[in-house]
Amino acid sequence: MAQGPYARVEVVERIDSTNAELLRRAATPAGPAHMTALLAEHQTQGRGRQHPAEPAPRAWIAPPRTSLIASVLVKPPLEAAPRRTMLGLVWALAAAETLDLLLPGQAGLKWPNDLMLAGRKLAGVLAGGTGGGEVVVGIGLNVHQTEEELPDGRAGSVALAGAPDVDRTWLAIAVLSSAATWYERWADGDPRLLGRAGERMAALGRLTRVALPDGQTVAGLAEGLEADGSLRLRLPDGSALAVGAGELA
C-alpha cells in the first residue's frame, strides 16, 4: 500500500533481511519504485556494519516484535551521487529527532551513522547500492528489549531509556516520515543536514581515534563533517584528513 511520501509500504512477519530483500527486488526487471519501504516484525539474518578489525559484518538479532526493522529503496538524483554516502546519516538523524518526542534531548549520533542513547547503541543504519544507481537504506532500532534480550551492555533500547510503552507502529510511521523529509532536503543539497547531525555528535570538537577499513588507526581532533558525510580530522602535524569510512575507536 502507498503511505504518504512513500510509493509502497509493506510489512512482513518474518524475513531474512529487509535490506537484502529490497536489493534482490531491485535486481529484477520490474524493480521497486523510488521510496519503497519494507518493514519486518522479525529479521533472521540482519547485519550491521563491519568493524575494520572483524572478518565479517556483525549480526543484528532481536526477538520478534521488539524492534523497528525497516528498509527503504531510493533512487537519488544524479547530481546527488557524490553525497550518497550520507544517506545512512540521513536515516540516523531522522530516528534521533523522532526520539526527541519521547526522550527529549537524549538521542545522539556516533559517526558515521549509529544512534546512541545514554552511552549505549540504540540503532544501526546500513546502506547498500545497486548497479542501477538505487540505494537501499535499512535501520534496526531497539524498542522493547529488556536487558536480558540485548547482546551486551553496549546496546540499549527505547524501553530501557525510559519509554517502555511506545507503540512501534507509531514509531515506524514517525521515523519514516522524518526520513522522507530529510531525504528530500538531502537531495536538494540542504546544508542544514550537516549542521543538525553535527550537533548530535559528541565526538566533534574532541580528540578521537578512528579504525580504518584497512586495519590502521588514525588519531586527531574531530573538527566536523564534510559535504559527503566524511569526518574531518585535524592530525597532530596540523594537516587535515577526511575519513569516509571507519569506526570510532
Short mmCIF file of the C-alpha atoms (twelve columns), coordinates in Angstrom:
data_MODEL
# 
_entry.id   MODEL 
# 
loop_
_atom_site.group_PDB 
_atom_site.id 
_atom_site.type_symbol 
_atom_site.label_atom_id 
_atom_site.label_alt_id 
_atom_site.label_comp_id 
_atom_site.label_asym_id 
_atom_site.label_seq_id 
_atom_site.Cartn_x 
_atom_site.Cartn_y 
_atom_site.Cartn_z 
_atom_site.pdbx_PDB_model_num 
ATOM 1   C CA . MET A 1   0.000  0.000   0.000   1 
ATOM 2   C CA . ALA A 2   1.072  3.626   -0.504  1 
ATOM 3   C CA . GLN A 3   1.669  5.735   2.591   1 
ATOM 4   C CA . GLY A 4   2.297  9.490   2.438   1 
ATOM 5   C CA . PRO A 5   5.504  10.222  0.535   1 
ATOM 6   C CA . TYR A 6   6.181  6.511   0.010   1 
ATOM 7   C CA . ALA A 7   5.311  4.673   -3.207  1 
ATOM 8   C CA . ARG A 8   4.705  1.485   -1.231  1 
ATOM 9   C CA . VAL A 9   4.930  0.389   2.404   1 
ATOM 10  C CA . GLU A 10  4.930  -3.356  3.054   1 
ATOM 11  C CA . VAL A 11  5.079  -5.113  6.415   1 
ATOM 12  C CA . VAL A 12  6.018  -8.798  6.641   1 
ATOM 13  C CA . GLU A 13  6.012  -11.083 9.644   1 
ATOM 14  C CA . ARG A 14  9.398  -12.730 9.086   1 
ATOM 15  C CA . ILE A 15  12.265 -12.259 6.640   1 
ATOM 16  C CA . ASP A 16  15.974 -12.923 6.376   1 
ATOM 17  C CA . SER A 17  16.862 -9.270  5.848   1 
ATOM 18  C CA . THR A 18  14.795 -6.301  4.686   1 
ATOM 19  C CA . ASN A 19  17.868 -4.763  3.057   1 
ATOM 20  C CA . ALA A 20  18.720 -7.987  1.231   1 
ATOM 21  C CA . GLU A 21  15.140 -8.439  0.028   1 
ATOM 22  C CA . LEU A 22  14.903 -4.940  -1.454  1 
ATOM 23  C CA . LEU A 23  18.271 -5.405  -3.140  1 
ATOM 24  C CA . ARG A 24  17.005 -8.683  -4.618  1 
ATOM 25  C CA . ARG A 25  13.872 -6.990  -5.879  1 
ATOM 26  C CA . ALA A 26  15.915 -4.151  -7.347  1 
ATOM 27  C CA . ALA A 27  17.774 -6.685  -9.491  1 
ATOM 28  C CA . THR A 28  14.566 -7.786  -11.233 1 
ATOM 29  C CA . PRO A 29  13.229 -6.163  -14.443 1 
ATOM 30  C CA . ALA A 30  10.224 -4.668  -12.636 1 
ATOM 31  C CA . GLY A 31  12.072 -3.487  -9.550  1 
ATOM 32  C CA . PRO A 32  10.649 -1.402  -6.695  1 
ATOM 33  C CA . ALA A 33  9.690  2.210   -7.224  1 
ATOM 34  C CA . HIS A 34  11.528 5.100   -5.615  1 
ATOM 35  C CA . MET A 35  10.613 5.389   -1.918  1 
ATOM 36  C CA . THR A 36  9.526  1.778   -1.423  1 
ATOM 37  C CA . ALA A 37  9.628  0.731   2.247   1 
ATOM 38  C CA . LEU A 38  9.783  -2.799  3.626   1 
ATOM 39  C CA . LEU A 39  9.306  -3.487  7.338   1 
ATOM 40  C CA . ALA A 40  9.514  -6.752  9.271   1 
ATOM 41  C CA . GLU A 41  8.336  -7.957  12.644  1 
ATOM 42  C CA . HIS A 42  11.282 -10.343 12.799  1 
ATOM 43  C CA . GLN A 43  14.546 -10.497 10.890  1 
ATOM 44  C CA . THR A 44  16.604 -13.686 10.958  1 
ATOM 45  C CA . GLN A 45  19.785 -12.618 9.157   1 
ATOM 46  C CA . GLY A 46  20.059 -8.916  9.823   1 
ATOM 47  C CA . ARG A 47  23.541 -7.453  9.891   1 
ATOM 48  C CA . GLY A 48  25.257 -4.298  10.949  1 
ATOM 49  C CA . ARG A 49  28.337 -2.519  9.700   1 
ATOM 50  C CA . GLN A 50  31.588 -4.432  9.610   1 
ATOM 51  C CA . HIS A 51  34.212 -3.273  12.088  1 
ATOM 52  C CA . PRO A 52  37.636 -2.918  10.430  1 
ATOM 53  C CA . ALA A 53  39.141 -5.463  12.829  1 
ATOM 54  C CA . GLU A 54  36.411 -8.067  12.296  1 
ATOM 55  C CA . PRO A 55  36.315 -10.660 9.472   1 
ATOM 56  C CA . ALA A 56  32.593 -10.344 8.817   1 
ATOM 57  C CA . PRO A 57  29.720 -7.897  9.398   1 
ATOM 58  C CA . ARG A 58  28.108 -8.019  12.807  1 
ATOM 59  C CA . ALA A 59  24.772 -9.763  13.181  1 
ATOM 60  C CA . TRP A 60  21.740 -7.708  14.189  1 
ATOM 61  C CA . ILE A 61  19.477 -10.125 16.039  1 
ATOM 62  C CA . ALA A 62  16.459 -9.356  18.208  1 
ATOM 63  C CA . PRO A 63  13.394 -11.244 19.481  1 
ATOM 64  C CA . PRO A 64  10.272 -10.903 17.289  1 
ATOM 65  C CA . ARG A 65  8.222  -7.706  17.693  1 
ATOM 66  C CA . THR A 66  10.779 -5.917  19.848  1 
ATOM 67  C CA . SER A 67  12.424 -3.697  17.218  1 
ATOM 68  C CA . LEU A 68  11.751 -1.288  14.419  1 
ATOM 69  C CA . ILE A 69  13.206 -3.022  11.360  1 
ATOM 70  C CA . ALA A 70  12.788 -1.074  8.144   1 
ATOM 71  C CA . SER A 71  14.489 -0.624  4.796   1 
ATOM 72  C CA . VAL A 72  13.773 1.929   2.083   1 
ATOM 73  C CA . LEU A 73  14.807 1.886   -1.574  1 
ATOM 74  C CA . VAL A 74  15.556 5.304   -3.038  1 
ATOM 75  C CA . LYS A 75  16.701 6.463   -6.455  1 
ATOM 76  C CA . PRO A 76  18.854 9.533   -5.789  1 
ATOM 77  C CA . PRO A 77  19.162 12.264  -8.422  1 
ATOM 78  C CA . LEU A 78  22.364 12.108  -10.472 1 
ATOM 79  C CA . GLU A 79  23.651 15.395  -9.092  1 
ATOM 80  C CA . ALA A 80  23.483 13.960  -5.557  1 
ATOM 81  C CA . ALA A 81  25.556 10.866  -6.401  1 
ATOM 82  C CA . PRO A 82  28.782 12.191  -4.783  1 
ATOM 83  C CA . ARG A 83  26.876 12.569  -1.498  1 
ATOM 84  C CA . ARG A 84  25.219 9.143   -1.410  1 
ATOM 85  C CA . THR A 85  27.500 8.052   1.429   1 
ATOM 86  C CA . MET A 86  25.486 10.434  3.605   1 
ATOM 87  C CA . LEU A 87  22.229 8.503   3.280   1 
ATOM 88  C CA . GLY A 88  22.878 6.425   6.390   1 
ATOM 89  C CA . LEU A 89  23.330 9.646   8.320   1 
ATOM 90  C CA . VAL A 90  20.023 10.951  6.938   1 
ATOM 91  C CA . TRP A 91  18.135 7.993   8.413   1 
ATOM 92  C CA . ALA A 92  20.039 8.113   11.713  1 
ATOM 93  C CA . LEU A 93  19.221 11.796  12.129  1 
ATOM 94  C CA . ALA A 94  15.556 11.146  11.345  1 
ATOM 95  C CA . ALA A 95  15.408 8.487   14.067  1 
ATOM 96  C CA . ALA A 96  17.212 10.705  16.582  1 
ATOM 97  C CA . GLU A 97  14.842 13.603  16.029  1 
ATOM 98  C CA . THR A 98  11.834 11.291  16.299  1 
ATOM 99  C CA . LEU A 99  13.073 10.049  19.668  1 
ATOM 100 C CA . ASP A 100 13.106 13.648  20.897  1 
ATOM 101 C CA . LEU A 101 9.316  13.301  21.040  1 
ATOM 102 C CA . LEU A 102 9.722  10.518  23.618  1 
ATOM 103 C CA . LEU A 103 13.019 11.275  25.344  1 
ATOM 104 C CA . PRO A 104 13.781 14.947  24.678  1 
ATOM 105 C CA . GLY A 105 17.423 15.746  24.014  1 
ATOM 106 C CA . GLN A 106 18.744 12.293  24.858  1 
ATOM 107 C CA . ALA A 107 19.439 10.740  21.457  1 
ATOM 108 C CA . GLY A 108 22.859 11.318  19.929  1 
ATOM 109 C CA . LEU A 109 24.766 10.175  16.868  1 
ATOM 110 C CA . LYS A 110 28.035 8.311   16.701  1 
ATOM 111 C CA . TRP A 111 29.839 8.767   13.414  1 
ATOM 112 C CA . PRO A 112 29.227 7.508   10.841  1 
ATOM 113 C CA . ASN A 113 25.577 6.583   11.457  1 
ATOM 114 C CA . ASP A 114 24.907 4.895   14.807  1 
ATOM 115 C CA . LEU A 115 22.147 6.131   17.090  1 
ATOM 116 C CA . MET A 116 23.148 6.388   20.752  1 
ATOM 117 C CA . LEU A 117 21.150 6.825   23.943  1 
ATOM 118 C CA . ALA A 118 22.659 7.132   27.400  1 
ATOM 119 C CA . GLY A 119 26.005 5.946   26.046  1 
ATOM 120 C CA . ARG A 120 24.525 2.771   24.567  1 
ATOM 121 C CA . LYS A 121 23.870 1.876   20.934  1 
ATOM 122 C CA . LEU A 122 20.193 2.048   20.181  1 
ATOM 123 C CA . ALA A 123 20.175 1.662   16.397  1 
ATOM 124 C CA . GLY A 124 22.387 0.990   13.446  1 
ATOM 125 C CA . VAL A 125 21.913 2.085   9.849   1 
ATOM 126 C CA . LEU A 126 23.244 0.188   6.854   1 
ATOM 127 C CA . ALA A 127 23.122 1.366   3.238   1 
ATOM 128 C CA . GLY A 128 23.873 -0.625  0.114   1 
ATOM 129 C CA . GLY A 129 23.865 0.386   -3.534  1 
ATOM 130 C CA . THR A 130 22.810 -1.405  -6.696  1 
ATOM 131 C CA . GLY A 131 24.317 -1.412  -10.145 1 
ATOM 132 C CA . GLY A 132 21.402 0.689   -11.351 1 
ATOM 133 C CA . GLY A 133 22.039 3.623   -9.032  1 
ATOM 134 C CA . GLU A 134 19.432 2.772   -6.399  1 
ATOM 135 C CA . VAL A 135 20.327 2.740   -2.718  1 
ATOM 136 C CA . VAL A 136 18.705 0.640   -0.006  1 
ATOM 137 C CA . VAL A 137 18.921 2.149   3.464   1 
ATOM 138 C CA . GLY A 138 17.996 -0.022  6.433   1 
ATOM 139 C CA . ILE A 139 17.613 0.736   10.122  1 
ATOM 140 C CA . GLY A 140 17.354 -1.618  13.065  1 
ATOM 141 C CA . LEU A 141 16.189 0.209   16.192  1 
ATOM 142 C CA . ASN A 142 15.834 -1.490  19.577  1 
ATOM 143 C CA . VAL A 143 12.462 -0.621  21.049  1 
ATOM 144 C CA . HIS A 144 11.088 -3.061  23.650  1 
ATOM 145 C CA . GLN A 145 14.145 -5.172  24.534  1 
ATOM 146 C CA . THR A 146 14.926 -5.927  28.147  1 
ATOM 147 C CA . GLU A 147 18.486 -6.166  29.432  1 
ATOM 148 C CA . GLU A 148 18.347 -9.927  29.021  1 
ATOM 149 C CA . GLU A 149 17.304 -9.642  25.372  1 
ATOM 150 C CA . LEU A 150 20.180 -7.366  24.351  1 
ATOM 151 C CA . PRO A 151 23.501 -8.820  23.143  1 
ATOM 152 C CA . ASP A 152 25.631 -6.987  25.727  1 
ATOM 153 C CA . GLY A 153 25.868 -3.896  27.896  1 
ATOM 154 C CA . ARG A 154 26.862 -1.690  24.965  1 
ATOM 155 C CA . ALA A 155 23.372 -1.963  23.472  1 
ATOM 156 C CA . GLY A 156 20.271 -0.203  24.718  1 
ATOM 157 C CA . SER A 157 16.582 0.108   23.903  1 
ATOM 158 C CA . VAL A 158 13.881 2.768   23.941  1 
ATOM 159 C CA . ALA A 159 12.129 0.919   26.774  1 
ATOM 160 C CA . LEU A 160 15.230 0.831   28.980  1 
ATOM 161 C CA . ALA A 161 15.846 4.516   28.336  1 
ATOM 162 C CA . GLY A 162 12.501 5.433   29.865  1 
ATOM 163 C CA . ALA A 163 9.782  4.954   27.242  1 
ATOM 164 C CA . PRO A 164 8.579  1.358   27.752  1 
ATOM 165 C CA . ASP A 165 5.083  1.845   26.344  1 
ATOM 166 C CA . VAL A 166 5.877  3.370   22.967  1 
ATOM 167 C CA . ASP A 167 3.822  1.922   20.119  1 
ATOM 168 C CA . ARG A 168 6.089  0.508   17.416  1 
ATOM 169 C CA . THR A 169 3.606  1.322   14.645  1 
ATOM 170 C CA . TRP A 170 3.567  4.958   15.681  1 
ATOM 171 C CA . LEU A 171 7.346  4.933   15.923  1 
ATOM 172 C CA . ALA A 172 7.717  3.423   12.455  1 
ATOM 173 C CA . ILE A 173 5.418  5.998   10.882  1 
ATOM 174 C CA . ALA A 174 7.205  8.850   12.660  1 
ATOM 175 C CA . VAL A 175 10.702 7.681   11.687  1 
ATOM 176 C CA . LEU A 176 9.749  7.007   8.065   1 
ATOM 177 C CA . SER A 177 8.025  10.376  7.790   1 
ATOM 178 C CA . SER A 178 11.040 12.204  9.196   1 
ATOM 179 C CA . ALA A 179 13.382 10.222  6.943   1 
ATOM 180 C CA . ALA A 180 11.349 11.161  3.867   1 
ATOM 181 C CA . THR A 181 11.570 14.837  4.806   1 
ATOM 182 C CA . TRP A 182 15.312 14.710  5.412   1 
ATOM 183 C CA . TYR A 183 15.849 12.698  2.231   1 
ATOM 184 C CA . GLU A 184 14.257 15.454  0.157   1 
ATOM 185 C CA . ARG A 185 16.424 18.038  1.898   1 
ATOM 186 C CA . TRP A 186 19.497 15.892  1.263   1 
ATOM 187 C CA . ALA A 187 18.581 15.511  -2.413  1 
ATOM 188 C CA . ASP A 188 18.282 19.299  -2.656  1 
ATOM 189 C CA . GLY A 189 21.679 19.802  -1.014  1 
ATOM 190 C CA . ASP A 190 20.272 21.447  2.106   1 
ATOM 191 C CA . PRO A 191 23.280 22.408  4.293   1 
ATOM 192 C CA . ARG A 192 21.196 22.141  7.465   1 
ATOM 193 C CA . LEU A 193 21.589 18.373  7.389   1 
ATOM 194 C CA . LEU A 194 25.274 18.500  8.266   1 
ATOM 195 C CA . GLY A 195 24.683 21.077  10.967  1 
ATOM 196 C CA . ARG A 196 21.838 19.189  12.614  1 
ATOM 197 C CA . ALA A 197 23.755 15.918  12.509  1 
ATOM 198 C CA . GLY A 198 26.914 17.538  13.835  1 
ATOM 199 C CA . GLU A 199 25.063 18.975  16.815  1 
ATOM 200 C CA . ARG A 200 24.280 15.434  17.949  1 
ATOM 201 C CA . MET A 201 27.796 14.016  17.576  1 
ATOM 202 C CA . ALA A 202 29.647 14.027  20.874  1 
ATOM 203 C CA . ALA A 203 32.942 13.284  19.133  1 
ATOM 204 C CA . LEU A 204 33.074 16.604  17.304  1 
ATOM 205 C CA . GLY A 205 35.471 19.012  18.937  1 
ATOM 206 C CA . ARG A 206 37.310 16.233  20.733  1 
ATOM 207 C CA . LEU A 207 40.420 14.180  20.214  1 
ATOM 208 C CA . THR A 208 39.390 10.842  18.792  1 
ATOM 209 C CA . ARG A 209 40.685 7.684   17.149  1 
ATOM 210 C CA . VAL A 210 39.195 6.099   14.059  1 
ATOM 211 C CA . ALA A 211 39.715 2.480   13.000  1 
ATOM 212 C CA . LEU A 212 40.017 2.476   9.206   1 
ATOM 213 C CA . PRO A 213 38.803 -0.286  6.841   1 
ATOM 214 C CA . ASP A 214 42.410 -1.343  6.121   1 
ATOM 215 C CA . GLY A 215 43.003 -2.091  9.802   1 
ATOM 216 C CA . GLN A 216 45.008 1.024   10.573  1 
ATOM 217 C CA . THR A 217 44.032 3.577   13.188  1 
ATOM 218 C CA . VAL A 218 44.280 7.335   12.839  1 
ATOM 219 C CA . ALA A 219 44.029 9.874   15.668  1 
ATOM 220 C CA . GLY A 220 43.222 13.560  15.597  1 
ATOM 221 C CA . LEU A 221 40.815 16.318  16.534  1 
ATOM 222 C CA . ALA A 222 37.361 15.699  15.079  1 
ATOM 223 C CA . GLU A 223 36.618 19.103  13.573  1 
ATOM 224 C CA . GLY A 224 33.413 18.471  11.666  1 
ATOM 225 C CA . LEU A 225 31.638 16.779  8.804   1 
ATOM 226 C CA . GLU A 226 32.435 17.200  5.119   1 
ATOM 227 C CA . ALA A 227 29.749 17.624  2.460   1 
ATOM 228 C CA . ASP A 228 29.699 13.870  1.794   1 
ATOM 229 C CA . GLY A 229 29.441 12.971  5.482   1 
ATOM 230 C CA . SER A 230 33.153 12.222  5.913   1 
ATOM 231 C CA . LEU A 231 34.678 13.011  9.297   1 
ATOM 232 C CA . ARG A 232 37.274 15.788  9.121   1 
ATOM 233 C CA . LEU A 233 40.220 15.166  11.423  1 
ATOM 234 C CA . ARG A 234 42.985 17.627  12.289  1 
ATOM 235 C CA . LEU A 235 46.102 15.497  12.643  1 
ATOM 236 C CA . PRO A 236 48.944 16.139  15.107  1 
ATOM 237 C CA . ASP A 237 51.126 17.562  12.313  1 
ATOM 238 C CA . GLY A 238 48.485 20.182  11.544  1 
ATOM 239 C CA . SER A 239 47.218 18.622  8.324   1 
ATOM 240 C CA . ALA A 240 43.567 17.753  7.718   1 
ATOM 241 C CA . LEU A 241 42.255 14.325  6.793   1 
ATOM 242 C CA . ALA A 242 38.747 13.480  5.593   1 
ATOM 243 C CA . VAL A 243 37.800 9.968   6.721   1 
ATOM 244 C CA . GLY A 244 34.994 8.497   4.632   1 
ATOM 245 C CA . ALA A 245 34.702 5.091   6.275   1 
ATOM 246 C CA . GLY A 246 35.707 3.612   9.600   1 
ATOM 247 C CA . GLU A 247 34.608 3.361   13.192  1 
ATOM 248 C CA . LEU A 248 35.360 5.489   16.211  1 
ATOM 249 C CA . ALA A 249 37.758 3.512   18.376  1 
# 
